[in-house]
């Protein structure tokens, strides 16, 4: 006989919720026993759970416990803090698991179970009876994690909800409870399939049993609800999340998209502003969605107000040196061209070396800093980065003083080269040959070069030939730091002390040093200076030579004059920040 009927199967989670809300624990045990033939055992406590996260806390019926005081970094489930970190948006229909989903994988690693054996478990195509589940569990090589692995497989295979319910009912009968991590996995499957009523049932159960959930679980709930006709309930969940933690980027962006889809752009922009105020960094995906949903929409926002909000997003891209990818750029172009009576026209182009736009003949902003800006930046770099405490963790005060004396006696330089960085450009060649090629190329115009090296380069080895090093030292000045030293600070000091004309060569992003700067103005000047002074290099297609792209004379950020917008873009989305600035632009101007 089937364990439960189709009707009881559909109301399974709702039944659990009713038990936990309206009846005492003893009555819940009796109901479980009556409904699922579970023996009444006093050791079973329906209000306890096996959780895989310290942030999923059981409810205290007497409300005597205080929520733990945790920093955002401890609660927020590894949400990205910047563009150099996680910025990929989950594609529609794809759901990332909560951190609890990895428990089975970690268990297998600690016990030597091959991962492919875990992923080969195939879920059944229809609900099973208790004895059938028991048989599968006994045959599984690791019975202790059978249910977790099975649920993971159901998610991967997008199994019918009834099959997952069948497994949960079996676990409830055997254990008298369903663990938090299994509820999250079931929730994942429900979200994946858009099972709104089930999502609501799971949430009702979880909010009664747990004082707070993981950020990942909240993200799942909000994502599932926001993609349904119950999207306003996602806003309610978001408000609940705010009471206990800073909502994740995924939570905010799901609600923003839901509001935008339902033509409530004012609400969407309010959530976006709140997101920025809390230092939650948006993805390119949600920024693009504003332009997509605003195009041709009869929103409650006035035309001027809507344009102001979208122009603000473009200025956000400028301020944070963010380069949209091609599809995002196309959304921007189409939005401009859709504005009634605006007579905007967008064209793709490449800016001339002089900085003039071939489409509208506008001259882009100069990449050089003013004398006052340059002086301010130099002073702050020397104070906050060169003499900052971070530097002395990687170099000694004596070495820094020796380097400064070395530089002051040889100023000015035209190009400063991160020798170790350049030496790795072509991994199959000797490192000294890579550096030799770079020095030869950059010295062609009689430029005064400074190469920052390490002392191990002076030791004759398979990668560093003494005769090649001697020849290079005839063409450039060399400073050899200790092998454990950090030479980025040396590179910045030598370049800035040489004057506004001096450029530098490295593939490093210099993010750590920007972060050391004490205020936003200085960080902005640093980024602008970096864009105009960092020489890009890469191996040729054949790998036989090194190509250098000179630093731009114009600033490569979003720019506007009011009746023109110039937006640099890249062909593909880059998950991590890159020092390489785009060569392609969108010119939007009013005809």
N, C-alpha and C positions, 0 to 999 in steps of 0.2 A: 504494500500500500504506500502511496506517495506520502512523503513526510508532511506536506501541507498542500492545501488546495491552491488553485490559481488566485482565488480571492484573498485567502489569507496571505499568500505570497506578496500580493500587491500592497497589502496594508501592514506588512511586517514592521517597517521602520516607524510608521505612524503609531503602531501599537506600542513599540518600545517607548516612544516619546510620551504617550499618555500614561504609561506606567510610572515613568520617572517624574512626571510633573504632578500628577494628582494622587498617587498612592504611596504609602510608606514602603520601605525596602522589603519588609516581610511579605506584604501583599504582592509586590513585584515577583518575589521568588515563587510564591504560590501560582501566580499567573503563568510564569515561565513553565513551571512544572506541569500545569494543566494543559497548556497549549502545545508544548514541545516534548512532553514526557520526560522532563528533567527531574531527577530525584532531588528532594529538598535536602540540601546540606547546609548546615549553619556556617560552614567555612566560606560559602560563596557570598560575596558582597557585591551587589549590583552597582554600588556607587564607587567602587574602586576600579582601576583600570591599569593595564600595562601600557605605559606610554613610552614612546621613543624620543620624547623631547621634554626638556625641563620647562618649556614654556607652555605646555599643555597641562594645566593644573586642575585636579579634581575640585568640584564645588564643595565649599564648606557650608553645610546647611545652616550653621549658626552665625555665619558671616563674621567669624572671629579672626580669620586670617587676613593679613594685609597683602596686597599684591606685591611681589618682589620688586625691589628697585633695581632696574637693569638699565645699562647704557643701550643706546640704539644699536650699537654694533653687536651687542649680545642678543638682541631680540629680532633684528630686522632681516634675518635669514640671508645674509650675504648679498643684499641688494647693492647694485652698482652705485658708486659715489661720483663717478666722473666719466668723461667720454673715453678715457683710456682704459676703463674697466668695462664690465658687462653692459652692453648696450643693445644687444639683439632683442627684438620683440618676438614673443612667441607667435608663430603663424596662427591664423584663425583655424580652430579645430584641433590644434595641437596643445597639449597640456603638459606642463612640467610637473613632476612629482614633488611632493613634500620631501623634506630631508629624511623623514622616516622611511621613505621608500627604499633608501639605500641600505637599510639594516640587513637585509638578506645578503646583499652583495658583500658587505663588510664581514658578515658571519662566515661566508664561504671563503673569503680570503684568509681569515684567521685559522681556518681548518683545512685549507688546501683543496677546497672543492673547485674544480675548473669552472670558470664563468660560463663557458659554452654549455655545460651540463645544466646550469640554472635556466638558461634562455631557451633550452630545447623542450621544456615542459609545455605541452599543448593543452589548453583548457577544453572541457567537453562542450558539445554543441547545444546541449539542453540540460536543464536542472537534474541533479542526481539525488538519490536517496542517501540516507546517512551511511548505510553499509557500503555504498559505492564510493563515497568520499573516503571512508575509513580504509578501503582497499587501496585506493590511489595513494593515500598518505603512507600506508605501510610499505608500498612498493617504491616510494620515492627514496632516493639515497640519503636524504637529510630530512627526516620527518619533522624535526624541530622547526624548520622554516617552510614547510610545505605550503601553508596557507598564504604566507607572504609572497612566495615565488609564484604560486598559482594566480593570485590577484594581479601581480605584475604582468603575467602572461595574458590575463584577461584584458588588461589595459592595452597591452601591445597589439593584441588581436582584435580589440574592440568587440569583445564578447557581448552577447545579449545580457541585459540587466538581470533577467530572471536567473541566469546561471550564477551570477555573482551573489544574488540574494540566497540562492540555494546553499552556497558555501557559507555565507554569514549565518544562516539559520542553523547549519550543522555545527558551526563553532559556538553559537549561543547555547545550543543544547548540550554540547560537551563541556564548555567552560563556565556557562552561566553568565557570560558577559562577552562583549566584543571590544577588543583593544582599540585604543585611539588610532594607532597607525593603520589598522585595518579599516576603520571608518574613513580615514583620509584617502586610502586607496579606492574604496568604494565611491567616495565623493569624486575622485578623479575620473572614474569611469562614467559617472553620471554627468559631469561637466562635459566630458568628451562627446557624449551623445545628446546633450541638450535636454536631459531629463529633469525638467524644472521642479516638478512636484517632489521628486526624490531628493533633489538638492535642498529643498526647503525642509523636508523631513529630517535629513541628516543634520542640517543646521540646528533645527529645534532640539534634537537629541544632544548635540555637542555643547550648545550654549547652556543647557541645563546641567550637564555632567561636568563641564570644565569651566573654571573661572576665566581662563583666557586660552587662546589657541596659538599655534605657530603662525608666523606671518604667511608662510606658504599655504596654510589651510584657509586663512582669510582671503588670500589672493584667489584661490580656487572658487570659494563661495561667491565672491564678487564677480569673478569672470563668468561663472555659470549663470548667475542671475542677470548680469548686465546684457547678456546676449539673448535675453528672452523678453516676453511681454511683461515680465515682473521686474524690469530693470530698475524701477524706483526702489525696490527692496535692496538692491545693491548699494544705493546711497545710504539707506538706513544702516546697513552693515558697516559701511565706511565710517559713519558717525560713531558707531560703537568701537571700531578699531582706534579712532582718534583718542578715545578716553584712556587707552592703555599703552599706546605706542604711536610712533610716527608711521602712518600707512606707507606701504611699499610703493615703488613706482608702478608695479603691475596693478595694484588696487586703484590708484588714481587714474591710470590710463584707461582701464576698463570702464570706469564711470564716465570719463571724458568722452570716450567713443560712443557710449550708450546715449549720453545727452545729445551729442552731435547728430547721431543717426535719427533721433526723434526731434530734430530741428530746434533744440533748446541750446543754442549756441551761447547765450548769456551765461547759463549754468556751466557749460563746458569751459568757458574762459575763466569763470570764477574758480573752478577746480584747478585749472592750469596755474593761475596766479597763486593760489594757496600752496600748490605743489612747489613752486619756485621759492616761495617764502620759507618753506620748511627745508630748503636745500636738497630737495629730491630732484634728481636730474632727469629730464624727460628724454625719451628715445626719439630718434628721427621719425619713427613710424607714427607716433602720436602728433608730432609737429606737422607732418605731411597731411595727416587726416583733417586738420583744421582747414587747410586749403582745399582739400577734396570736398568736404561737407559744405564749405561756404560757397562753393561755386554754384551759382544759379539758385541758391536756397532762399526761400521766403522766410527769413528769420525775424525774430522779434527785435533784434539789434538794428539800429538805424544804419544806413549805408556808411556814413562817416565813422560811426563808432566801430563797425565791423572792420573797415579798412585800417583804422588805428590799431586794433588788436592784432591784425595779421602783419602789419608793418612792424609791430613790436616783436613778433616772432622773428622776422628777418633781422632786426637789430640784435636780438638775442644770439642769432647765429654769428653776427659780426663780433659781438663782445666776447664770445667764447671760442672764436676761431674754429667754427664748425663748418664743414663743407658738405652740403647736401649731395646725395648720389643722384644719378641721372633721373630716376623715376620721381624723386622728390622735386628735382629741378623742373621736371615737366609739369608737375602739379602746380608749382608756383607760376609758371608761364601761362598755363591754361586759366588760372584764377585771374591773373592780371587782364588777360584778353577777354574774359567774360564780364568784366565790369561794365555796366551799361553807361554809355556816354563818356567813358574814360579814354577811349581811343588809344589804349595801350597796345603795343606790339612787342613781342619777344623774339629775339634772334640769338642763335648760338654763334660764338665767335672765339677768336684767340686775340688777346691784347698784344699790341706791338711792343717791341723792346723799349720803346720810348715811354710806354704807359698810356698811349692813346687808343681809344676804342675804335676799330674800323667801321663799326655800324653807325654810331651817333657822334663820333669825333670828340667825345668827352675825354679829358685828361684825368686819369685816375690819381688818387692820392699818392704822394711821394712816400717811399718806405723809410726815408731817413728821418731821424728825430731832429728836433730843433736843438740848438746849443744848450738851451736851458733843460730840455728833457734829457739830453744825453748826459749832461753833468749830474742831474738828479739820479739817473739810472746807475751811472758809474759809482757814485758815492754809496748808493744802497747795496749794489752788488758786492762791493768791497766790504761794507759793514756787515751785511746779513749773511752773505754766502762765503766770501773768502775768509773773513775773520769769525764767522759763526761757529757755534759749537759743533755743528755737524761735520765740518771739515776736519777738525782735529781728531775725529774718530778714525780717519783714514790716512792722515799724514801728520807729521810732527811739526810743532812751531818752528823748529830749527830748519827743516826742509823748506817750509813755506817762506821763511825769511831769506834763505839761500836763493830760492826761485825768484823772489821779488827783486833781489839785488841783481841777479842774472838778467832779468828782463829790463830793468831800469838802465843798465849799462849798454843795452843793445837796441833800444827803441829808435824808430818805430818799425813794426813789421807790417807787411801787406796781407799775409795769410798765415793763420795759425792752424796747424794740423794735429789732430788726435792720431798719433802714429799707430798705436796698438789697434785702434778701431779700424783704420784704413787697411792695416795689414791683413785683416780677415775678410776682405771683400771677395776674394776668390779662394775658397778653402782648399782646392786641389793644388795650388801653387805654394811655393815657399813664401812665408810671410814677408821676408825682406824683399822679395821680388815685387810683391804687390805694392809695398811702400815705395820702392825704387821707381816704379812706373808712375805713381802719383806725384812724387817729388819732381821727376823729369817733366811731367805734363804741366804742373803748376809753375815751374821755374822758367818756362819758355819765354815769358814776357818780362824777364829780369825782376820778377817779384821777389821781395825779401821774405823768406819763409822761416818759420819757427816750427820745428817738429817736436812734439811732446812724446817722449818715449819712456821705456822702463829699463832698468839696469840690466835685466837679463838679455836685452838685445845686444849688449856688448860682449856676451859670451858666445864664442864660436860654437854653433850647433847646426842641426839639420835645417832649422828654420831661419837662422840668423848667421849669414856668412860674413866674416870679418871684412873681407875685401869689398863687398857690396856696401857695407855700412860706412867704410872709409870714403868710398866714392860719393855716397849721399851727403856726408858731412862737408864735402867740398861745395855743395850746392845749397845747403840750408843750415841754419843754426839748430842744434839739438840740445834739449835738456832731458836728462835721464833721471826719472824719479825712482824711488824705491818700488819694488815689485808689488807691495801691498798698498801703495798710495792710490788715492782717487784723483785723477788728473783733470776732471771736468772743471773744477774750481781754478786750476792753473790756466786752462784754456780760456775761460771767461776773463780772468785778470789780464792775461797777455793781449787779448783782442781788444778789450776796452781801453787799456792803457796806450794802445797803439794809435787810437783815434778813430773817428767816424768812418774812415775809408776802409779799415781793416776788416777782412772776412775770416770765417773759420770753417774748418772741414771736419765733420763728424756725422755719424749716423745716429748718435744718441739723441734722445728727445729733450734732455735737460729739464725734465718735469720736476725732479726733486729740488733743483735749485730755484725754479720758479716758485715752488711751494714755500721755500724758506723766506721769500720776500714778504715784508711786513704789511703791505697794504695793497688794495686792488689797483690803484693807479700805477704803482711800480710794476706789478705783475702785468698790467696791460702794456706798459712801455717795454717790458722785457720781451713779451710775445712779438710786439711789432719789430723790435730790434732783431730778434731771432729770425723772423720771416725775411728781413732784408739783408741779413749777413751770413746766413748758414748756406754753404755751398753743397749742393746735392751731388752725390756721385754714385755710380753703379757700373758693374761690368758690362762690356759689350755683349751682344747676342752670341757671338762666337766665343766669348770668354777670353779673348786674347789681349784686351786692353781695357782701360778704365775711362768712362765718360764722365765729364763734369758739366753740370748745368749751373751757370752763374746765378748768383742771387738777383732777385728782381729789383729794378729801380722803383717800381710802384708797389703799393701795399696790397697783398693778396687776401682781402677780406671783403665781406659784403659792404657795398658803398651806395650812397644815394645823394642826389642833389634835389630831390623833390619830384622833378619830372623825369628823372632817370634812375634806374636801379641796375647795378652791376653785381652779379652773384657768381663767384667761383664755384665750380662743382667738380665732382669726380665721377667716373663712369660707374663705379661699383661702390657699395657700402663697405667702409672699413671699420671693423669692430674696435680697433685700437687707434689711439691718436698717432698721427704720423707727422714727422717734421717736413715731409715733402708736400709742398703746396701745389694746388692744381694748375694746369695750364689751359683749362677750358673755362669759358665764361658764358653766362646768360646775360645778354643786354636787354633790358626792358625799358622802353621809352615811349613817351606820348607823341603821337604823330601830329 
